């Protein structure tokens, strides 16, 4: 018997210290690169998007691929590509960890629009507010040891005026 799955993953990860280094002019190149990594692993990308300091990926995972292995591969290969191609000169690496949230198929269109509108969304909502909302929807909360991850010393969490 074949293996059948229908699980949508909404994956979120950020740049180290949420540094605002992912300039808009080259973000589409980064998205295409990540799409290639996902295709190579037989995963289906529904939408990728983000802003200067973090990315959102909506995808389905091939049943033979482990989620943590895939995220590690996406982050490692894209980091190497960014540095090798000098796409974002100030990029050092991705933040440790990630968020991965499962959704049902009826949520797909809403999530695609949500990711498509990240730039507008972050004119009104900080990354921390967004992440806390995603965690709350999943029945989770920020761990105490992760509090420093959300420190906004570099202004990365500030809402644009």
FENURVEN-V15391 format. One record per residue. N is the residue number from 1. RES is the residue in three letters. SS is DSSP state (a for helix, b for strand, c for the rest). PSI is psi in whole degrees, 0 to 359 (NA if undefined). NEAR is the number of other ideal C-beta (glycine too) atoms within 12 Angstrom. Layout:
n->N res->RES ss->SS psi->PSI near->NEAR
n->N res->RES ss->SS psi->PSI near->NEAR
//
This chain:
n->1 res->UNK ss->c psi->142 near->3
n->2 res->UNK ss->c psi->164 near->6
n->3 res->UNK ss->c psi->130 near->11
n->4 res->UNK ss->c psi->132 near->9
n->5 res->UNK ss->c psi->153 near->19
n->6 res->UNK ss->c psi->82 near->17
n->7 res->UNK ss->c psi->120 near->25
n->8 res->UNK ss->b psi->130 near->30
n->9 res->UNK ss->b psi->131 near->38
n->10 res->UNK ss->b psi->108 near->39
n->11 res->UNK ss->b psi->136 near->41
n->12 res->UNK ss->b psi->130 near->36
n->13 res->UNK ss->b psi->160 near->35
n->14 res->UNK ss->b psi->169 near->37
n->15 res->UNK ss->b psi->160 near->34
n->16 res->UNK ss->a psi->129 near->26
n->17 res->UNK ss->a psi->20 near->27
n->18 res->UNK ss->a psi->41 near->36
n->19 res->UNK ss->c psi->138 near->28
n->20 res->UNK ss->c psi->76 near->28
n->21 res->UNK ss->c psi->353 near->32
n->22 res->UNK ss->c psi->81 near->39
n->23 res->UNK ss->c psi->142 near->23
n->24 res->UNK ss->a psi->320 near->18
n->25 res->UNK ss->a psi->333 near->11
n->26 res->UNK ss->a psi->1 near->22
n->27 res->UNK ss->a psi->321 near->31
n->28 res->UNK ss->a psi->327 near->17
n->29 res->UNK ss->a psi->318 near->22
n->30 res->UNK ss->a psi->315 near->35
n->31 res->UNK ss->a psi->318 near->30
n->32 res->UNK ss->a psi->321 near->19
n->33 res->UNK ss->a psi->312 near->29
n->34 res->UNK ss->a psi->321 near->40
n->35 res->UNK ss->a psi->318 near->27
n->36 res->UNK ss->a psi->320 near->20
n->37 res->UNK ss->a psi->315 near->31
n->38 res->UNK ss->a psi->318 near->32
n->39 res->UNK ss->a psi->318 near->17
n->40 res->UNK ss->a psi->329 near->17
n->41 res->UNK ss->c psi->11 near->27
n->42 res->UNK ss->c psi->36 near->17
n->43 res->UNK ss->c psi->155 near->34
n->44 res->UNK ss->b psi->123 near->24
n->45 res->UNK ss->b psi->125 near->33
n->46 res->UNK ss->b psi->322 near->30
n->47 res->UNK ss->b psi->143 near->31
n->48 res->UNK ss->b psi->143 near->37
n->49 res->UNK ss->b psi->177 near->34
n->50 res->UNK ss->b psi->196 near->39
n->51 res->UNK ss->b psi->195 near->35
n->52 res->UNK ss->c psi->335 near->31
n->53 res->UNK ss->c psi->359 near->39
n->54 res->UNK ss->b psi->162 near->42
n->55 res->UNK ss->b psi->153 near->39
n->56 res->UNK ss->b psi->136 near->41
n->57 res->UNK ss->b psi->126 near->41
n->58 res->UNK ss->b psi->120 near->40
n->59 res->UNK ss->b psi->166 near->38
n->60 res->UNK ss->b psi->143 near->31
n->61 res->UNK ss->c psi->133 near->33
n->62 res->UNK ss->c psi->138 near->23
n->63 res->UNK ss->c psi->341 near->18
n->64 res->UNK ss->c psi->2 near->14
n->65 res->UNK ss->c psi->134 near->26
n->66 res->UNK ss->c psi->140 near->16
n->67 res->UNK ss->a psi->311 near->28
n->68 res->UNK ss->a psi->324 near->16
n->69 res->UNK ss->a psi->319 near->17
n->70 res->UNK ss->a psi->314 near->33
n->71 res->UNK ss->a psi->319 near->33
n->72 res->UNK ss->a psi->316 near->23
n->73 res->UNK ss->a psi->317 near->25
n->74 res->UNK ss->a psi->313 near->40
n->75 res->UNK ss->a psi->316 near->32
n->76 res->UNK ss->a psi->311 near->19
n->77 res->UNK ss->a psi->321 near->25
n->78 res->UNK ss->a psi->325 near->37
n->79 res->UNK ss->a psi->315 near->29
n->80 res->UNK ss->a psi->318 near->19
n->81 res->UNK ss->a psi->315 near->26
n->82 res->UNK ss->a psi->314 near->32
n->83 res->UNK ss->a psi->318 near->19
n->84 res->UNK ss->a psi->322 near->13
n->85 res->UNK ss->a psi->354 near->18
n->86 res->UNK ss->c psi->45 near->14
n->87 res->UNK ss->c psi->314 near->25
n->88 res->UNK ss->c psi->93 near->31
n->89 res->UNK ss->c psi->330 near->14
n->90 res->UNK ss->c psi->358 near->21
n->91 res->UNK ss->c psi->130 near->32
n->92 res->UNK ss->c psi->308 near->17
n->93 res->UNK ss->c psi->177 near->21
n->94 res->UNK ss->b psi->151 near->38
n->95 res->UNK ss->c psi->148 near->30
n->96 res->UNK ss->c psi->149 near->17
n->97 res->UNK ss->c psi->177 near->22
n->98 res->UNK ss->c psi->167 near->28
n->99 res->UNK ss->b psi->138 near->32
n->100 res->UNK ss->b psi->121 near->29
n->101 res->UNK ss->b psi->133 near->29
n->102 res->UNK ss->b psi->149 near->24
n->103 res->UNK ss->b psi->158 near->27
n->104 res->UNK ss->c psi->158 near->16
n->105 res->UNK ss->a psi->321 near->17
n->106 res->UNK ss->a psi->343 near->10
n->107 res->UNK ss->a psi->349 near->22
n->108 res->UNK ss->a psi->307 near->23
n->109 res->UNK ss->a psi->319 near->17
n->110 res->UNK ss->a psi->317 near->20
n->111 res->UNK ss->a psi->322 near->33
n->112 res->UNK ss->a psi->314 near->24
n->113 res->UNK ss->a psi->320 near->18
n->114 res->UNK ss->a psi->313 near->30
n->115 res->UNK ss->a psi->320 near->36
n->116 res->UNK ss->a psi->328 near->20
n->117 res->UNK ss->c psi->27 near->21
n->118 res->UNK ss->a psi->318 near->33
n->119 res->UNK ss->a psi->315 near->21
n->120 res->UNK ss->a psi->318 near->16
n->121 res->UNK ss->a psi->317 near->25
n->122 res->UNK ss->c psi->5 near->30
n->123 res->UNK ss->c psi->342 near->15
n->124 res->UNK ss->c psi->342 near->15
n->125 res->UNK ss->c psi->132 near->23
n->126 res->UNK ss->c psi->165 near->24
n->127 res->UNK ss->a psi->316 near->40
n->128 res->UNK ss->a psi->313 near->27
n->129 res->UNK ss->a psi->317 near->20
n->130 res->UNK ss->a psi->313 near->33
n->131 res->UNK ss->a psi->320 near->35
n->132 res->UNK ss->a psi->322 near->22
n->133 res->UNK ss->a psi->315 near->22
n->134 res->UNK ss->a psi->317 near->31
n->135 res->UNK ss->a psi->316 near->22
n->136 res->UNK ss->a psi->318 near->15
n->137 res->UNK ss->a psi->331 near->20
n->138 res->UNK ss->c psi->2 near->19
n->139 res->UNK ss->c psi->27 near->9
n->140 res->UNK ss->c psi->169 near->16
n->141 res->UNK ss->c psi->161 near->15
n->142 res->UNK ss->c psi->131 near->22
n->143 res->UNK ss->c psi->148 near->13
n->144 res->UNK ss->a psi->318 near->9
n->145 res->UNK ss->a psi->350 near->10
n->146 res->UNK ss->a psi->357 near->21
n->147 res->UNK ss->a psi->318 near->13
n->148 res->UNK ss->a psi->336 near->16
n->149 res->UNK ss->a psi->332 near->29
n->150 res->UNK ss->a psi->2 near->28
n->151 res->UNK ss->c psi->137 near->15
n->152 res->UNK ss->c psi->37 near->21
n->153 res->UNK ss->c psi->328 near->13
n->154 res->UNK ss->c psi->5 near->20
n->155 res->UNK ss->c psi->5 near->18
n->156 res->UNK ss->c psi->338 near->29
n->157 res->UNK ss->c psi->1 near->29
n->158 res->UNK ss->c psi->140 near->22
n->159 res->UNK ss->c psi->136 near->19
n->160 res->UNK ss->c psi->141 near->17
n->161 res->UNK ss->c psi->NA near->6
//
